[in-house]
């Protein structure tokens, strides 16, 4: 098979840099940033975060080839801040957004646990029991244990 081993797609080799910055000589206040061992997931999130910042004139990314685990991120700013600095700010904001999302996600799971305890085992809508009655998606009450979280599959 042509695909590389799965671990090669996200584990950095010894001495391999995760980020390489190349200043653009043709466009003012621009840089091309190569982010290694990442894919569209991070590329699209960074692009969207960068475009929401007023100092950014252009932000785009491309994955040159699906078998090569890196993407190129092109950033142009208005000159008040360097592309490297605005990328660092975008990453910091993105980390904060992901932390807030994780908190909300865990809170929703804790609400589900509380609602399950109030209704009792097998108590469904209107007191009608049955398998998975307290789960509208039919997952069953025993699928997520008390000592497990959403990352345990």
Order of alpha helices (4+ residues) and beta strands (2+ residues): beta-beta-alpha-beta-beta-alpha
